Amino acid sequence: MNEALDNIAALADEIRGQADEAERLGRLPDETAKKLKAAGPIRLLQPKKYGGYEAHPREFAETVMAAASLDGATGWVCGIVGVHPWQLAFADPKVQEEVWGTDNDTWMASPYAPTGIAVPVDGGYIFNGRWQFSSGTDHCDWIFLGAMLGTAEGAIAEPMTMLHMILPRSDYQIVDDSWNVVGLKGTGSKDIIVKDAFVPAYRVMNGDQVIDGTAQREYGVTETLYKMPWSNMFPLGISAAVIGIAEGALAAHLDYQRDRVGAQGTAIKDDPYVLFAVGEAAADINAARQELLATVDAMWDIVDAGKEVSFEQRAAGRRTQVRAAWRAVMAVDQIFARSGGNALRMDKPLQRFWRDAHAGLNHAIHVPSTVYHASALSSLGIDPPEQLQKMI
């Protein structure tokens, strides 16, 4: 039983109903965030010790897709913010207690792009930088921020070392007017600025070790969930949100077309060309969903059996995630192109799903070129160059 999924279903009308307000605000309304905290999707990957479900990641993906099918921004925030408890579960216990000790529903934002510089000092680091795309950040009290280890002069140190810095809300600034976009407007994915913040060493994780699994092994995690590969877990909520948005687009399209008569006077239900597109799109969106979930299940089974997930398997998993997202959005394009000019009107939900789907596809984890290249080389038994192995 997935309690969080059931709770999202119970909130369906309310999540749909707040979508326009979220776009107007440029973030989720406070009431939406409050109800999501009570519903529990952000706690699906959170340790049971701190009120979480420690759920199978399939349940996380299914819940994100359900939320995104109702409103893209809501699903996106669930997918982005919802993966952070997974990583915090193998951070220093002291910072876990700081984040969750008094409130299990504390949310953490990101991004992980290493656009900050962390200069070592006694007991920690002096940290500076600016980041884009901090989804759901207005409702978060802590944040993960990517950084490069710096020299005393503030330059990037050699050899390059990526860090994940954990900061409380008091140590960073949200740039309120930095999210003026065409899609996923309601996510509030604003810029973040940090100026000369001191970050104690226990609030810092080695990003390279998180990605390659060293951090999890050194922490001594025993649960299958926290042994899962970063390259499978981090993109999961993002790709699930895109596929959920596509499912929402299909539902909105069917609702819109049900009684529609085309410009030439033919009822859409009697137009074989539109019906062909609908059938093909429905098949592709469902295939994208099943591919994503099957990949999660396969990774889980490998890890649960006590085996190491090989680079080739991780690369194949990333390839499937990327292709599933692209497949779903291409299907949305096909049905949107057959929806007529009135589908462009702002009071029609289909146009928002279409915009949100393309915005989600623009996330860096959905860039296909390097992922496909790395996967193809590894399937041929060739080790990809180091640059192609990043994020895999």
KOLLOMAR-323774 format. One line per 10 residues: number of its first residue (from 1); for each residue y, z, x of C-alpha. Coordinates in nm, 4 decimals. Example, Ala and Ser with C-alpha at 12.3 -4.5 7.8 and 13.67 -1.06 7.14 Angstrom:
1	-0.4500/0.7800/1.2300  -0.1060/0.7140/1.3670
This chain:
1	0.0000/0.0000/0.0000  0.3454/-0.0974/0.1299  0.5839/0.1499/-0.0300  0.8929/-0.0113/0.1224  0.7929/-0.3519/-0.0159  0.7463/-0.2010/-0.3617  1.0876/-0.0368/-0.3336  1.2529/-0.3674/-0.2433  1.0882/-0.5293/-0.5459  1.2262/-0.2515/-0.7659
11	1.5760/-0.3201/-0.6296  1.5510/-0.6981/-0.6770  1.8234/-0.7351/-0.9393  2.0614/-0.5095/-0.7482  2.0059/-0.6897/-0.4173  2.0671/-1.0271/-0.5815  2.3689/-0.8916/-0.7643  2.5514/-0.7646/-0.4552  2.5237/-1.0895/-0.2562  2.8684/-1.2196/-0.3544
21	3.0333/-0.8892/-0.2691  2.8580/-0.8813/0.0688  2.9978/-1.2262/0.1478  3.3451/-1.1195/0.0381  3.3322/-0.8030/0.2501  3.1693/-0.9739/0.5473  2.9090/-0.6943/0.5576  2.6627/-0.5221/0.3288  2.8345/-0.2990/0.0724  2.8009/0.0732/0.1384
31	2.5932/0.1169/-0.1765  2.3463/-0.1490/-0.0612  2.2993/0.0229/0.2746  2.2517/0.3554/0.0977  1.9799/0.2115/-0.1254  1.8084/0.0386/0.1664  1.7914/0.3693/0.3506  1.6223/0.5260/0.0510  1.3901/0.2253/0.0090  1.2590/0.2577/0.3645
41	1.2330/-0.0934/0.5169  1.4085/0.0213/0.8352  1.1526/0.3019/0.8781  0.8471/0.0760/0.8649  0.8133/0.0594/1.2457  0.9452/0.4126/1.3026  0.7152/0.6899/1.4328  0.5611/0.9154/1.1704  0.6918/1.2101/1.3694  1.0408/1.1089/1.2599
51	0.9685/1.0168/0.8998  0.8556/0.6603/0.9641  0.5580/0.4672/0.8347  0.4202/0.3374/1.1691  0.3174/0.0380/0.9604  0.1301/-0.2739/1.0621  0.3963/-0.5287/1.1661  0.2611/-0.7637/0.8975  0.3966/-0.5171/0.6401  0.7322/-0.5201/0.8161
61	0.7453/-0.9015/0.8079  0.6398/-0.9146/0.4429  0.9108/-0.6655/0.3474  1.1809/-0.8514/0.5398  1.0783/-1.1775/0.3724  1.0931/-1.0138/0.0310  1.4432/-0.8783/0.0918  1.5661/-1.2087/0.2372  1.4327/-1.4024/-0.0619  1.6710/-1.1983/-0.2780
71	1.9706/-1.2112/-0.0444  1.9698/-1.3579/0.3041  2.2120/-1.1056/0.4512  2.0137/-0.8087/0.3223  1.6892/-0.9464/0.4621  1.8534/-1.0302/0.7934  1.9844/-0.6762/0.8380  1.6405/-0.5379/0.7513  1.4827/-0.7653/1.0123  1.7317/-0.6974/1.2913
81	1.7989/-0.3267/1.2411  1.4384/-0.2656/1.1396  1.2903/-0.3590/1.4771  1.4986/-0.1076/1.6736  1.2882/0.1969/1.5750  0.9915/0.0202/1.7341  1.1626/0.0209/2.0740  1.3146/0.3663/2.0401  0.9602/0.4969/1.9880  0.8955/0.4594/2.3625
91	1.2411/0.5583/2.4861  1.3032/0.9000/2.6402  1.2060/1.1730/2.3882  1.5481/1.3304/2.4369  1.7296/1.0251/2.2985  1.4763/0.9940/2.0163  1.5687/1.3467/1.9142  1.9401/1.2676/1.9396  1.9049/0.9664/1.7108  1.6518/1.0942/1.4566
101	1.6478/1.4711/1.5018  1.8866/1.5498/1.2171  1.8543/1.2300/1.0104  1.5425/1.0129/0.9998  1.7453/0.7401/0.8299  1.9852/0.6890/1.1199  2.0192/0.3169/1.1882  2.0611/0.1500/1.5267  2.2352/-0.1808/1.5917  2.2148/-0.4167/1.8909
111	2.2552/-0.6924/2.0559  2.0472/-0.7157/2.3703  2.2302/-1.0052/2.5361  2.3160/-0.8662/2.8833  2.6909/-0.9231/2.8660  2.7795/-0.5760/2.9941  2.7826/-0.4268/3.3430  2.6311/-0.0844/3.4116  2.7449/0.0700/3.7412  2.5277/0.3575/3.8703
121	2.6984/0.6947/3.9135  2.5674/1.0477/3.9454  2.3444/1.1159/3.6435  2.3796/0.7779/3.4783  2.6047/0.4732/3.4540  2.9625/0.3715/3.3816  2.9358/0.0955/3.1274  3.1708/-0.1861/3.0217  3.1345/-0.5072/2.8264  3.1758/-0.7076/2.5087
131	2.8976/-0.8387/2.2855  2.8744/-1.0718/1.9873  2.6459/-1.0676/1.6833  2.5868/-0.6979/1.6118  2.4213/-0.7370/1.2716  2.4573/-0.4529/1.0226  2.6644/-0.2620/1.2732  2.9042/-0.1021/1.0224  2.6139/0.1003/0.8851  2.4700/0.2064/1.2222
141	2.5411/0.5250/1.4172  2.3732/0.4211/1.7443  2.3291/0.0941/1.9298  2.1153/-0.0846/2.1887  2.3300/-0.2976/2.4208  2.2110/-0.5345/2.6906  2.3523/-0.5003/3.0407  2.3062/-0.6106/3.3968  2.2853/-0.3529/3.6706  2.6142/-0.3618/3.8591
151	2.7492/-0.2806/4.2021  3.0207/-0.0244/4.2688  3.2676/-0.3149/4.2582  3.1510/-0.4176/3.9110  2.9635/-0.7317/4.0165  2.6043/-0.8071/3.9138  2.3702/-0.6382/4.1600  2.0918/-0.8199/4.3423  1.8099/-0.8432/4.2621  1.9232/-0.8864/3.9033
161	1.8027/-0.6095/3.6727  1.8461/-0.6159/3.2959  1.9038/-0.2845/3.1197  1.9041/-0.1720/2.7573  2.1743/0.0907/2.7103  2.1636/0.3336/2.4161  2.5016/0.4566/2.2916  2.6248/0.6708/2.0014  2.8916/0.5364/1.7664  3.1642/0.7371/1.9409
171	3.1159/0.5381/2.2634  3.1793/0.1844/2.1380  3.4282/-0.0096/1.9271  3.3474/-0.2493/1.6426  3.5841/-0.5480/1.6294  3.6383/-0.5792/1.2552  3.7912/-0.9284/1.2458  3.5250/-1.0930/1.4629  3.2818/-1.2213/1.1968  3.4320/-1.5287/1.0295
181	3.1353/-1.7601/0.9795  2.9787/-2.0098/0.7409  2.6384/-1.8438/0.6962  2.4905/-1.4938/0.6871  2.8426/-1.3742/0.6172  2.7184/-1.0547/0.4549  2.5407/-0.9355/0.7693  2.8631/-0.8143/0.9318  2.7406/-0.9304/1.2734  3.0586/-0.8263/1.4501
191	3.1632/-0.7983/1.8134  3.1215/-0.4743/2.0087  3.3396/-0.3485/2.2944  3.2561/-0.0719/2.5419  3.5178/0.0565/2.7852  3.4247/0.2916/3.0693  3.1571/0.4766/2.8729  2.9340/0.7166/3.0626  2.5706/0.6580/2.9671  2.3276/0.9231/3.0948
201	2.0167/0.7891/3.2642  1.7813/0.9092/2.9899  1.9578/0.6752/2.7450  1.8837/0.3684/2.9570  1.5712/0.1504/2.9452  1.4750/-0.1186/3.1940  1.4921/-0.4345/2.9832  1.2536/-0.6316/3.2016  0.9944/-0.3547/3.1728  1.0353/-0.3409/2.7945
211	0.9675/-0.7140/2.7740  0.6653/-0.7140/3.0074  0.5130/-0.3974/2.8576  0.5581/-0.1714/3.1600  0.7898/0.0631/2.9693  0.5313/0.1166/2.6971  0.2524/0.1819/2.9470  0.4609/0.4248/3.1509  0.5599/0.6134/2.8361  0.1902/0.6424/2.7527
221	0.1908/0.5045/2.4000  -0.1462/0.5262/2.2279  -0.0684/0.3610/1.8940  -0.1524/-0.0075/1.8557  0.1897/-0.0686/1.7009  0.3800/0.0357/2.0121  0.1496/-0.1581/2.2443  0.2382/-0.4855/2.0723  0.4156/-0.7429/2.2934  0.7939/-0.7422/2.2811
231	0.7916/-1.1213/2.2460  0.5991/-1.0865/1.9215  0.7848/-0.7870/1.7793  1.1497/-0.8588/1.8606  1.1628/-1.2080/1.7033  0.9425/-1.1077/1.4097  1.2123/-0.9710/1.1815  1.4430/-1.2626/1.2605  1.1877/-1.5339/1.1856  1.0641/-1.3428/0.8806
241	1.4195/-1.3299/0.7472  1.4623/-1.7062/0.7872  1.1350/-1.7759/0.6076  1.2278/-1.5298/0.3333  1.5612/-1.7066/0.2911  1.3700/-2.0332/0.2518  1.1550/-1.8713/-0.0161  1.4716/-1.7607/-0.1926  1.6123/-2.1127/-0.1677  1.2986/-2.2558/-0.3252
251	1.3140/-2.0066/-0.6114  1.6840/-2.0806/-0.6671  1.6149/-2.4547/-0.6577  1.3391/-2.4283/-0.9174  1.5592/-2.2185/-1.1421  1.8448/-2.4676/-1.1044  1.6302/-2.7763/-1.1635  1.4247/-2.6437/-1.4536  1.6488/-2.7815/-1.7289  1.8662/-3.0143/-1.5230
261	1.9223/-3.3786/-1.6091  2.0095/-3.6089/-1.3198  2.3095/-3.8414/-1.2952  2.1063/-4.1325/-1.4350  1.9993/-3.9375/-1.7407  1.6473/-3.8535/-1.6246  1.5262/-3.4981/-1.6678  1.4334/-3.3593/-1.3272  1.0946/-3.2544/-1.4608  1.0286/-3.6260/-1.5175
271	1.1561/-3.7433/-1.1767  0.8512/-3.7962/-0.9513  1.0610/-3.8241/-0.6348  1.2248/-3.4849/-0.6791  0.8938/-3.3311/-0.7814  0.7318/-3.4707/-0.4665  1.0042/-3.3076/-0.2553  0.9599/-2.9773/-0.4370  0.5848/-2.9798/-0.3868  0.6125/-3.0706/-0.0200
281	0.8803/-2.8080/0.0437  0.6796/-2.5381/-0.1323  0.3765/-2.6214/0.0826  0.5795/-2.6152/0.4047  0.7534/-2.2865/0.3244  0.4227/-2.1237/0.2363  0.2658/-2.2632/0.5537  0.5514/-2.1162/0.7578  0.4897/-1.7782/0.5976  0.1161/-1.7876/0.6600
291	0.1605/-1.9037/1.0209  0.3955/-1.6161/1.0985  0.1709/-1.3542/0.9403  -0.1452/-1.4948/1.0981  0.0170/-1.4750/1.4410  0.1063/-1.1096/1.3856  -0.2483/-1.0348/1.2732  -0.3975/-1.2121/1.5745  -0.1778/-1.0220/1.8202  -0.2584/-0.6936/1.6478
301	-0.6330/-0.7579/1.6673  -0.6136/-0.8300/2.0411  -0.4122/-0.5163/2.1133  -0.6162/-0.2991/1.8769  -0.9331/-0.4036/2.0612  -0.7828/-0.2663/2.3822  -0.7324/-0.6083/2.5377  -0.4322/-0.7488/2.7201  -0.2378/-1.0254/2.5460  -0.2224/-1.3097/2.7965
311	0.0895/-1.5105/2.8710  -0.0709/-1.8143/2.7097  -0.1348/-1.6144/2.3914  0.2191/-1.4753/2.3904  0.3640/-1.8221/2.4443  0.1528/-1.9632/2.1619  0.2751/-1.6824/1.9399  0.6386/-1.7584/2.0193  0.5746/-2.1300/1.9649  0.4357/-2.0531/1.6200
321	0.7290/-1.8263/1.5307  0.9809/-2.0905/1.6287  0.8015/-2.3736/1.4534  0.7522/-2.1683/1.1375  1.1256/-2.1024/1.1124  1.2151/-2.4672/1.1723  0.9524/-2.5847/0.9259  1.0894/-2.3571/0.6547  1.4520/-2.4621/0.7062  1.3643/-2.8320/0.7151
331	1.1950/-2.7812/0.3785  1.5118/-2.6192/0.2428  1.7080/-2.9260/0.3531  1.4750/-3.1513/0.1571  1.5178/-2.9677/-0.1714  1.8902/-2.9082/-0.1242  1.9440/-3.2815/-0.0681  1.7896/-3.3436/-0.4104  1.9883/-3.0794/-0.5960  2.2971/-3.2845/-0.6765
341	2.6635/-3.2152/-0.6155  2.6832/-2.9134/-0.8429  2.4511/-2.7215/-0.6110  2.7459/-2.7070/-0.3692  2.9471/-2.4892/-0.6046  3.0039/-2.1382/-0.4776  2.8716/-1.9816/-0.7975  2.5299/-2.1367/-0.7343  2.3065/-1.9176/-0.5145  2.1249/-2.2187/-0.3683
351	2.4211/-2.3109/-0.1465  2.4265/-1.9610/0.0032  2.0545/-1.9705/0.0808  2.1064/-2.3115/0.2438  2.3939/-2.1824/0.4588  2.2093/-1.8626/0.5481  1.8931/-2.0507/0.6445  2.0802/-2.2646/0.8949  2.2708/-1.9663/1.0313  1.9435/-1.7822/1.0902
361	1.7898/-2.0825/1.2604  2.0806/-2.0782/1.5072  1.9641/-1.7483/1.6570  1.8703/-1.7858/2.0233  1.5067/-1.6929/1.9604  1.4658/-2.0090/1.7523  1.5667/-2.2515/2.0291  1.2485/-2.4586/2.0572  1.2844/-2.6417/2.3875  1.2022/-2.3709/2.6425
371	0.9425/-2.2054/2.4189  0.7536/-2.5282/2.3539  0.7786/-2.6231/2.7215  0.6362/-2.2890/2.8354  0.3610/-2.2962/2.5748  0.2574/-2.6513/2.6622  0.2408/-2.5755/3.0343  0.0399/-2.2574/2.9825  -0.2043/-2.4368/2.7515  -0.2625/-2.6818/3.0383
381	-0.3390/-2.3939/3.2723  -0.0072/-2.4269/3.4559  0.2131/-2.1240/3.5171  0.5601/-2.2051/3.3792  0.8620/-2.1522/3.6061  1.0094/-1.8029/3.5858  1.3075/-1.9213/3.3814  1.0731/-2.0499/3.1090  0.8872/-1.7194/3.0963  1.1879/-1.5162/2.9853
391	1.1503/-1.3619/2.6386  0.7783/-1.4511/2.6394
